[in-house]
Amino acid sequence: MKSLLAVLAIGGNSLIKDKDHIALSSQYEAIQDTSTYIARLIAEGLSLVITHGNGPQVGFIYRRGELARHELPLIPLDICGADTQGAIGYMIQMALLNEFRRMGVGKKVAAIVTNTVVDREDPSFQNPTKPIGSFMKEGEALSRKTEMNWQVMEDAGRGFRRVVPSPLPKEIIELDVIRLLVESGYTVIAAGGGGIPVIRNERGDLEGVEAVIDKDLSSSLLARNIGADTFIISTAVDAVYLNFGKEDQRPIRHATLPEIKQYLVEGHFKPGSMKPKIEAIIAFLEAGGQKAVITSPENLLKALNGEAGTTLIK
């Protein structure tokens, strides 16, 4: 493999394998497993910027805050994002450094707490739809709406939840630092959870906001801005499928940009699942990216060589 620059977005399955393994020790074990596959990519000569999800971890922090709110104030979502970037970044960094040592790879790793600017006029601020936190009964939800100015929504018959905006990412503040570290030979962990959502207020100052940014869309923005050759999304499935979950489902092994855009129009990809991943890849390829790959962690190296997963090109 020739030396290429890639952004690798690792999904929730790389951090939490199932609902019975949510302890931090179990999360680190899952990260160790994924890191063995990532280290092989780097050992083959790939320059890598790693992004990661943080949805469950933000949920845990938020739930702890809810349980302790009789004594302590709730933690704002931007601070939750910063907390998870530090914790998850630390675990990925440690797992990779330990794996590099075992493999005899002299690579350095740095985790960057990353701010992502969103537009304060983004329509999602007027129509928040991203559920977070615990389920509530209607009375409690209406009380929170009045007392704390929350937006709440009934969630599939299971109760009410708080909903927050999910604005589009516009700018990554630490971009120059990420570039500098990559040029200095570091494997970089950045834009965790899509980045900490910030706006530029009326004075031009950065200001954190209560929002959640899609991790894959931010990863695509980062890949475009650092001039990555390849955008890789590691997820729970081995490949992208047409008619997923049906008797006639079939994997897409290779597809061009026009083909994948047509599959998107035909409704093959579910919102909140594969659809945002495909949209992120389309944006990357349209902006000049050479190749995108979607696969599971254990298939990363084979997929990058075109032997597994789904490969998408212009």
Beta strands, then each sheet from edge to edge (+ up, - down):
strand 1: 5-10
strand 2: 47-52
strand 3: 108-111
strand 4: 115-118
strand 5: 130-136
strand 6: 151-154
strand 7: 160-164
strand 8: 169-172
strand 9: 186-189
strand 10: 196-200
strand 11: 206-208
strand 12: 230-234
strand 13: 240-242
strand 14: 250-252
strand 15: 254-256
strand 16: 291-295
strand 17: 310-313
sheet 1: 3+ 9+ 2+ 1+ 12+ 16+ 17- 15-
sheet 2: 8+ 4- 10- 11+
sheet 3: 5+ 7- 6+
sheet 4: 13+ 14-
end
